[in-house]
Amino acid sequence: SDTWRAQELGFPSPPDQPEMFMLNIDETLLEALEDNSMQLQNLMGSKYVQGNSTFLEVVQDWQRKLGMVDVTLNAWKEVQSKWSNLQSIFVGSADIRVQLPEESKRFDVVDADFRDMMKEAPSLPNAVEACNLTGRLERIEAMLASLEKCEKALADYLETKRAAYPRFYFVAAADLLDILSKGSNPQLILKHLPKCFDNIKTLEFEKDQRSEPTRQAIGMYSGEGEFVKWTKTFTCEGAVEVWLDALTHHTHDELKSLLMDAVAAFEEKP
């Protein structure tokens, strides 16, 4: 019991969210949890403990307490990880909130509950007391269940986009979410083109009267800086998976046309 009086959970604030507290578990706490759990298990097999109701009750009580520490910390870490990953998606992306309104509402509920719990958490840092607090594990498990539903809905949503444009299967989920959330602005998609095309680094666009790029693309640059001017302009608008698919076909057509002109020019030379 002396060991666990000194074992406390850390709650540092992330640099980008100074008003928020995040769970931090020291390695010595995890080592003590593993060692003490093993010691209690060995004690339960001792005839001296089994033959003494007082000792048996103490050992069982500590087994229950440390068992709760183990289960609660694992669930807590998982909730924190999922919340961190989904926060930038459901809070930071207006497009995703429009596409997944029910899941966005569900995440909002979890977000508010998680923030409230983390605001209260530093007031009870002792690991045993914090993890055995009445209702805490149930609260964390409820958040975890909701976050898993959000993750599944998000995965299903991404799958529909990948099915519409198969090259998205080669794009990491985080990058794909960035593409989908910014798809209405072609300039913000350009950095992701090399992930969808073998050697197209960026596109060249027509400029408007203010010298700002329009949605009309007029050519493409390779990774080596080579420029291919197109015979026809291409309009980057609509659903991003639709115009990227059309762009794929457009680049094929333009390269075919360029190669045919090259072959014709070669045959004409003496």
C-alpha positions in Angstrom: 0.0 0.0 0.0 3.0 2.3 0.6 4.1 1.8 -3.0 0.7 2.9 -4.3 0.4 5.9 -2.1 3.2 7.4 -4.2 2.1 6.3 -7.6 0.5 9.3 -9.3 -0.8 9.9 -12.8 0.6 12.9 -14.8 -1.7 15.4 -16.5 0.5 17.7 -18.7 -1.0 20.3 -21.1 -0.2 20.0 -24.8 1.5 23.1 -26.3 -1.3 23.7 -28.7 -4.0 23.4 -26.1 -2.7 24.9 -22.8 -6.2 24.8 -21.3 -6.4 21.0 -21.8 -4.9 18.2 -19.6 -3.7 14.9 -21.1 -3.1 11.6 -19.3 0.6 10.7 -18.9 1.6 7.4 -17.3 5.1 7.0 -15.9 7.0 3.8 -16.7 7.6 3.1 -13.0 3.9 3.0 -12.4 3.4 0.3 -15.1 6.3 -1.7 -13.7 4.9 -1.5 -10.2 1.5 -2.6 -11.6 2.9 -5.6 -13.3 5.2 -6.7 -10.4 2.5 -6.2 -7.7 -0.1 -8.0 -9.7 2.2 -11.0 -10.1 3.0 -10.9 -6.3 -0.7 -10.9 -5.5 -1.4 -13.8 -7.8 1.4 -15.8 -6.1 0.0 -14.9 -2.6 -3.5 -16.1 -3.7 -1.9 -19.5 -4.2 -0.4 -19.6 -0.8 -1.9 -21.9 1.8 -1.2 -19.3 4.5 -3.4 -16.7 2.8 -6.1 -19.2 1.9 -6.2 -20.4 5.5 -6.5 -16.9 6.9 -9.7 -15.0 6.1 -8.2 -11.6 7.0 -5.2 -12.0 4.8 -7.3 -13.4 2.0 -9.7 -10.4 2.1 -6.8 -7.9 2.0 -5.2 -9.7 -1.0 -8.5 -10.0 -2.9 -9.2 -6.3 -2.2 -5.8 -5.3 -3.7 -6.3 -7.6 -6.6 -9.5 -5.9 -7.4 -8.0 -2.4 -7.0 -5.0 -3.1 -9.2 -7.2 -4.9 -11.7 -9.2 -1.7 -12.0 -6.1 0.3 -12.4 -5.0 -1.9 -15.3 -8.3 -2.0 -17.1 -9.1 1.7 -16.5 -5.7 3.0 -17.7 -5.8 0.8 -20.8 -9.2 2.1 -21.7 -8.3 5.7 -20.8 -5.2 5.6 -23.0 -7.2 4.2 -25.9 -9.9 6.9 -25.5 -7.3 9.6 -25.4 -5.6 8.3 -28.5 -8.8 8.0 -30.5 -10.0 11.4 -29.3 -6.8 13.0 -30.4 -6.9 11.5 -33.8 -10.6 12.3 -34.4 -10.6 15.8 -33.0 -8.9 17.4 -35.9 -11.2 15.6 -38.3 -14.6 16.2 -36.7 -13.8 19.6 -35.2 -11.4 20.9 -37.8 -13.1 19.8 -41.0 -16.4 21.5 -42.0 -16.7 19.2 -45.0 -16.6 16.0 -42.8 -19.2 17.5 -40.5 -21.5 18.0 -43.5 -20.9 14.5 -44.9 -21.2 12.8 -41.5 -23.7 14.9 -39.4 -24.8 12.1 -37.0 -21.2 11.0 -36.2 -20.2 14.7 -35.8 -22.9 15.1 -33.2 -21.8 11.9 -31.5 -18.2 13.1 -31.4 -19.3 16.5 -30.0 -20.9 14.7 -27.0 -17.8 12.6 -26.4 -15.6 15.7 -26.9 -17.5 17.6 -24.2 -17.5 14.7 -21.8 -13.8 13.9 -22.3 -12.8 17.6 -21.8 -14.9 17.7 -18.6 -13.3 14.5 -17.2 -9.8 15.7 -18.0 -10.5 19.1 -16.4 -11.4 17.2 -13.2 -8.7 14.5 -13.4 -5.7 16.5 -11.9 -7.6 17.0 -8.6 -7.2 13.2 -8.0 -3.8 12.2 -9.3 -3.3 9.0 -7.2 -3.5 6.1 -9.6 -5.5 3.7 -7.4 -8.0 6.4 -6.3 -8.3 7.8 -9.8 -8.9 4.4 -11.5 -11.3 3.1 -8.7 -13.4 6.3 -8.7 -17.0 5.3 -8.8 -18.4 5.4 -12.4 -15.1 6.4 -14.0 -14.5 3.1 -15.9 -18.1 3.0 -17.1 -17.8 6.7 -18.3 -14.5 5.9 -20.2 -16.0 2.7 -21.7 -19.1 4.7 -22.9 -16.8 7.2 -24.6 -14.7 4.5 -26.2 -17.8 2.8 -27.6 -18.9 6.1 -29.2 -15.5 6.9 -30.6 -15.3 3.4 -32.2 -18.7 4.1 -33.9 -17.2 7.4 -35.2 -14.1 5.6 -36.5 -16.2 3.0 -38.3 -18.4 5.6 -39.9 -15.3 7.5 -41.0 -13.7 4.4 -42.4 -16.9 3.6 -44.3 -17.0 7.1 -45.7 -13.4 6.9 -46.8 -14.1 3.5 -48.5 -16.8 5.1 -50.6 -14.3 7.7 -51.8 -11.7 5.1 -52.5 -14.2 3.1 -54.5 -15.0 6.2 -56.5 -11.3 6.9 -57.2 -9.2 3.7 -56.7 -5.9 5.7 -56.5 -7.0 6.8 -53.1 -6.3 3.3 -51.9 -2.6 4.3 -52.1 -3.1 7.4 -50.0 -2.8 7.4 -46.2 -6.0 8.0 -44.3 -4.7 11.3 -42.9 -3.8 12.6 -46.3 -7.0 11.4 -47.8 -9.0 13.2 -45.1 -7.0 16.4 -45.9 -7.8 16.0 -49.7 -11.5 15.5 -49.0 -11.8 18.4 -46.6 -10.0 20.8 -49.0 -11.2 19.3 -52.4 -13.1 22.4 -53.3 -9.8 24.4 -53.5 -7.5 22.8 -56.1 -4.5 24.9 -54.9 -4.7 23.1 -51.5 -4.8 19.7 -53.2 -1.6 20.2 -55.3 0.8 19.0 -52.6 -1.0 15.6 -52.6 -0.8 15.0 -56.4 2.5 13.0 -56.2 0.6 10.5 -54.0 -2.0 9.9 -56.7 0.2 10.3 -59.8 3.5 8.6 -60.6 5.4 11.8 -61.6 3.1 14.8 -61.6 4.4 17.2 -59.1 1.9 20.1 -59.7 -0.3 21.8 -62.2 -0.2 25.1 -64.0 -3.3 27.2 -63.8 -4.7 30.2 -65.8 -4.6 33.5 -63.8 -7.5 35.9 -63.3 -7.3 39.7 -63.5 -5.7 39.8 -60.0 -3.1 37.3 -61.1 -4.7 34.7 -58.8 -4.9 31.1 -60.1 -8.3 30.0 -61.5 -9.7 26.5 -61.6 -8.6 26.1 -65.2 -5.5 24.0 -65.4 -3.4 24.4 -68.6 -0.5 22.0 -68.0 1.5 19.8 -65.6 5.0 19.7 -64.1 7.0 16.5 -63.6 9.1 15.9 -60.5 12.1 17.0 -62.5 10.5 20.3 -63.4 9.6 19.4 -67.0 6.5 21.2 -68.1 3.9 19.7 -70.4 1.4 22.2 -71.9 -2.0 20.8 -72.6 -3.9 21.2 -75.8 -7.1 21.6 -73.8 -7.7 23.2 -70.5 -9.1 21.2 -67.6 -11.5 22.5 -65.0 -10.9 21.4 -61.4 -14.3 21.6 -59.8 -17.0 19.4 -58.2 -16.4 16.5 -55.9 -12.6 16.0 -55.6 -12.8 12.3 -56.3 -14.7 13.0 -59.5 -12.4 15.7 -60.9 -9.2 13.8 -59.9 -10.5 10.8 -61.8 -11.3 13.0 -64.8 -7.8 14.6 -64.4 -6.3 11.1 -64.7 -8.0 10.5 -68.0 -7.2 14.0 -69.2 -3.4 13.6 -68.5 -3.5 10.2 -70.4 -5.2 11.9 -73.4 -2.8 14.8 -73.4 0.3 12.5 -73.3 -1.2 10.3 -76.1 -1.7 13.4 -78.2 1.9 14.6 -77.5 3.4 11.2 -78.4 1.4 11.0 -81.6 2.7 14.4 -82.6 6.2 13.4 -81.7 6.0 10.2 -83.8 4.6 12.1 -86.7 7.3 14.8 -86.4 10.0 12.0 -86.2 8.7 10.3 -89.4 8.8 13.6 -91.3 12.5 14.1 -90.6 14.9 12.9 -93.2 
